[in-house]
Amino acid sequence: MRDDRPNERGAALLTVLLLVAIVGAMAAATMEKLNLSTRQASNAKAMEQARGWSQAASIMALVRIEAVMGQDRSRVSLAGGWSDRPFPLPVPDGVATARVHDGGNCFNLNSLIVQTGPGTYAARTAGILQFARLMRLIGVPGGESIAAASADWIDSDSAAIPGGAEDAAYSGLQPAYRTANTLMADPSELRAVVGVTPQIYDKLRPYVCALPTAQPARINVNTIEPERGALIAAMAPDTVSVEQVRQTLLTRPALGWSSTSDFWSKGALAGAAPGDALAATAVTTQWFALVTDVTIGRVSLRQTGLIDASQAHPRLVSRQWGEGG
């Protein structure tokens, strides 16, 4: 005779339900992991495709720059509207664009020093004075000390120049760090220099760059925007104002000036004494900046790069990757 007590039947049912719940939870977790792995694999594949298309866009940009330079490399102007004009690539299931613009119309932070030997650098007084003057012209306070500290950040020694800052100035910070003692790889490094606040960096960023050389950037008067005329005025004596430069740039011929002497003798600059600025300006371009954007599905990828056009065939000398949302 069976003795099925109600409490035993209830315990058995509870055990079965508990097992079903555990198995269900395990199955749900497994499915979630499987879906996540599938999405990760799909995103990885899309990212790899995006990198490939971005590299293809870079090659197309090199071809475009070679066309901009033309056979006669004595002059580069904005004729043809090539600067920052996006040109698309036919990408299956996605969108890819590339843009190029003059990448040498900037103050090269690495020109704050002069190379004295393999991998060794010393502060360059002329560069420090020009950087300080640029900051004064665009309304950045404390430009003299920032310029000196920036040179100390790059130079190889540990002795601070007047108004500058070496390791001792950073040792008490939280976290503490040391000066780089080498060329800046990116202008964002300027944010680590003592005295550079986020507000100051934001104001300086449109005017500065970090070219892979200690040579000063030569500003192309045929491609620079009038609103950034302070870059040219900073290279000249105090007798040349930002407004004079801006007014002259607004009268730029459609095909640009044929020589820097032509630029300095026209418009509001007629009769001005450019001093060192004559050698600091040019009518051609060596450095071009590249930006490529690729979107495939939910994956977005941006590449920025620097192109050296000093040789017969332009070449990409640096690149940085970034992912979009």
C-alpha positions in Angstrom: 0.0 0.0 0.0 1.5 3.4 -1.1 1.9 6.2 1.5 2.2 9.3 -0.6 2.3 12.1 1.9 1.4 15.5 0.7 4.6 17.1 2.1 6.8 14.6 0.2 4.9 15.2 -3.0 5.3 19.0 -2.5 9.1 18.6 -1.9 9.5 16.6 -5.0 7.6 19.1 -7.1 9.7 22.0 -5.6 12.9 20.1 -6.5 11.8 19.6 -10.1 10.8 23.3 -10.4 14.2 24.3 -8.9 16.0 22.1 -11.4 14.0 23.5 -14.3 14.8 27.0 -13.1 18.6 26.3 -12.9 18.6 24.6 -16.3 16.7 27.6 -17.8 19.1 30.1 -16.2 22.1 28.2 -17.5 20.5 28.0 -21.0 19.8 31.7 -21.0 23.4 32.5 -19.8 24.8 30.3 -22.6 22.6 31.9 -25.2 23.7 35.4 -24.0 27.3 34.4 -24.2 26.8 32.9 -27.6 25.0 36.1 -28.8 27.8 38.2 -27.3 30.5 36.1 -29.0 28.6 36.4 -32.3 28.4 40.2 -32.0 32.1 40.4 -31.0 33.1 38.3 -34.0 30.9 40.4 -36.3 32.2 43.7 -34.9 35.8 42.4 -35.2 35.2 41.5 -38.8 33.6 44.8 -39.5 36.5 46.6 -37.8 39.0 44.7 -39.9 37.1 45.7 -43.0 36.9 49.3 -41.8 40.7 49.4 -41.4 41.2 48.0 -44.8 38.9 50.6 -46.4 40.6 53.3 -44.4 44.0 52.2 -45.8 42.5 52.3 -49.3 41.2 55.8 -48.6 44.8 56.8 -47.6 46.1 55.6 -50.9 43.5 57.5 -52.8 44.4 60.6 -50.7 48.1 60.2 -51.8 46.9 60.2 -55.4 44.8 63.3 -54.8 47.7 65.2 -53.2 50.0 64.2 -56.1 47.4 65.7 -58.4 47.1 68.9 -56.2 50.9 69.3 -56.3 50.9 68.9 -60.1 53.9 68.9 -62.4 54.9 72.4 -61.3 55.5 72.1 -57.5 56.5 75.7 -57.1 53.0 76.7 -56.0 50.1 75.1 -54.1 46.9 77.0 -53.7 43.2 76.4 -52.9 42.2 76.4 -56.6 39.9 73.5 -57.3 38.4 73.5 -53.8 40.3 70.4 -52.8 41.0 71.4 -49.2 38.8 69.5 -46.7 36.4 68.4 -49.5 35.3 64.9 -48.6 35.6 62.3 -51.4 33.7 59.1 -51.0 34.8 55.5 -51.7 32.3 52.8 -52.9 32.1 50.6 -49.8 29.7 47.6 -49.7 27.3 47.9 -46.8 28.9 51.1 -45.5 30.3 54.6 -46.1 33.9 55.7 -46.4 35.2 59.3 -47.0 38.6 60.9 -47.0 39.6 64.5 -46.6 42.9 66.3 -46.9 44.1 69.8 -46.1 47.3 71.7 -45.6 48.9 70.2 -42.5 51.8 72.6 -42.3 49.9 75.9 -41.6 50.6 75.7 -37.9 53.3 76.4 -35.3 55.4 73.3 -35.0 55.8 72.6 -31.3 59.0 70.6 -32.1 60.6 73.8 -33.5 61.0 75.0 -29.9 64.2 73.0 -29.9 67.2 72.4 -32.2 68.7 68.9 -32.7 72.3 68.9 -31.5 73.0 65.2 -32.1 71.4 61.9 -32.6 68.4 62.0 -30.3 69.6 65.0 -28.4 67.9 68.4 -28.4 68.5 71.9 -27.0 66.1 74.8 -26.6 65.8 77.1 -29.6 65.5 80.8 -28.5 63.9 82.0 -31.8 61.2 79.3 -31.6 60.4 80.1 -27.9 60.0 83.8 -28.8 57.8 83.1 -31.7 55.6 80.8 -29.7 55.3 83.3 -26.9 54.4 86.0 -29.4 51.7 83.8 -31.0 50.1 83.3 -27.6 50.2 87.0 -26.9 48.5 87.7 -30.3 45.7 85.3 -29.7 45.2 86.3 -26.0 46.7 83.4 -24.1 48.1 84.6 -20.7 51.5 83.6 -19.4 52.7 82.8 -22.9 56.4 83.4 -22.1 56.5 80.8 -19.3 54.4 78.3 -21.3 56.8 78.6 -24.3 59.9 78.1 -22.1 58.3 75.2 -20.3 57.3 73.6 -23.6 60.9 73.8 -24.8 62.1 72.2 -21.5 59.6 69.4 -22.0 61.3 68.5 -25.3 65.0 69.3 -24.7 67.4 66.6 -23.5 68.9 68.3 -20.5 67.5 68.5 -16.9 68.4 72.2 -16.4 65.4 74.6 -16.7 65.9 77.6 -19.0 64.7 81.0 -17.6 61.0 80.8 -17.0 60.9 77.1 -18.0 60.2 73.9 -16.0 62.0 70.6 -15.8 61.3 67.4 -13.8 61.2 69.2 -10.4 58.1 71.1 -11.5 56.2 67.9 -12.1 57.5 65.7 -9.2 55.0 67.2 -6.7 51.9 66.7 -8.9 49.4 63.9 -8.4 50.2 61.8 -10.2 53.8 62.9 -10.6 55.5 62.5 -13.9 58.6 63.7 -15.8 59.4 65.7 -18.9 59.5 63.7 -22.2 63.0 64.9 -23.3 62.1 64.1 -26.9 60.0 65.4 -29.8 56.3 65.6 -29.2 54.4 63.0 -31.2 51.1 64.8 -30.9 50.0 68.3 -30.0 47.9 66.9 -27.2 51.1 66.4 -25.2 51.1 70.1 -24.7 48.3 69.5 -22.1 51.0 67.9 -19.8 53.2 71.0 -19.8 53.0 73.1 -16.6 50.9 76.2 -17.0 48.7 74.8 -19.9 45.1 74.6 -18.6 42.3 73.0 -20.6 41.1 76.4 -21.6 44.5 77.5 -22.8 45.0 74.2 -24.8 41.6 74.7 -26.5 42.6 78.2 -27.6 46.0 77.0 -28.8 44.9 73.8 -30.6 43.9 75.4 -33.9 47.3 77.0 -34.2 49.8 74.2 -33.2 51.0 70.9 -34.5 53.7 68.4 -33.8 55.5 67.6 -37.1 58.1 64.8 -37.0 61.0 67.3 -37.4 62.6 70.1 -35.4 62.4 72.4 -38.4 59.9 75.3 -38.1 56.8 74.9 -40.3 56.6 77.2 -43.3 53.2 78.8 -43.6 51.7 78.6 -47.1 50.2 82.0 -47.7 48.2 80.5 -50.5 46.3 78.0 -48.3 46.1 79.5 -44.8 42.8 80.8 -43.6 42.6 84.6 -43.0 41.3 84.0 -39.5 44.6 82.3 -38.6 46.7 85.2 -39.7 48.3 85.3 -36.2 50.5 82.4 -37.3 52.2 84.7 -39.8 52.2 87.7 -37.6 53.9 85.7 -34.9 56.9 85.1 -37.2 57.3 88.8 -38.0 58.5 91.8 -36.0 56.0 93.6 -33.8 55.5 96.1 -36.6 53.3 93.6 -38.4 49.8 93.1 -36.9 47.4 90.2 -37.2 44.9 92.6 -38.9 47.4 93.5 -41.6 48.0 89.9 -42.4 44.3 89.1 -42.4 43.4 91.9 -44.7 46.1 90.9 -47.1 45.0 87.2 -47.1 41.4 88.4 -47.9 42.8 89.8 -51.2 44.5 86.6 -52.2 44.3 85.8 -55.9 42.3 82.8 -57.0 45.5 81.0 -58.0 47.5 82.3 -55.1 50.6 84.4 -55.0 53.6 83.2 -57.1 56.1 84.1 -54.4 56.3 85.2 -50.8 57.8 88.5 -51.9 54.7 89.1 -53.8 52.6 88.4 -50.8 54.6 90.7 -48.5 54.4 93.6 -51.0 50.6 93.6 -51.5 47.6 95.1 -49.8 47.9 96.0 -46.1 51.4 94.5 -45.9 52.9 96.8 -48.6 55.9 98.4 -47.1 56.0 96.1 -44.1 59.4 94.7 -43.0 58.7 90.9 -42.6 62.1 90.1 -41.1 62.4 86.4 -40.4 58.8 85.9 -41.5 59.9 86.1 -45.2 61.7 82.8 -44.8 59.0 81.4 -42.5 56.3 81.7 -45.2 56.0 79.8 -48.5 53.7 79.4 -51.5 53.9 75.7 -51.6 53.2 72.9 -49.0 55.2 70.0 -47.7 52.8 68.6 -45.1 49.2 67.5 -45.7 46.8 66.3 -43.0 44.6 63.3 -43.8 41.2 62.3 -42.1 39.4 59.2 -43.2 36.0 58.1 -41.8 34.6 54.6 -42.4 31.3 53.3 -41.1 30.3 49.6 -41.6 27.2 48.5 -39.8 27.5 49.7 -36.2 31.2 50.1 -36.4 32.8 53.5 -37.1 36.5 54.2 -37.5 38.4 57.4 -37.9 42.0 57.6 -39.1 44.1 60.8 -39.0 47.5 60.9 -40.6 50.3 63.2 -41.8 51.5 63.1 -45.4 55.0 64.2 -46.5 54.8 65.7 -50.0 58.4 66.8 -50.2 59.4 64.0 -52.6 58.1 63.2 -56.0 55.6 60.8 -54.6 53.8 61.8 -51.3 54.0 59.3 -48.5 52.1 58.7 -45.3 54.5 59.2 -42.4 52.2 58.8 -39.4 48.7 57.7 -38.6 46.4 57.4 -35.6 43.3 55.3 -35.2 40.1 56.1 -33.3 36.7 54.4 -33.0 33.4 56.1 -33.2 30.1 55.1 -31.6 
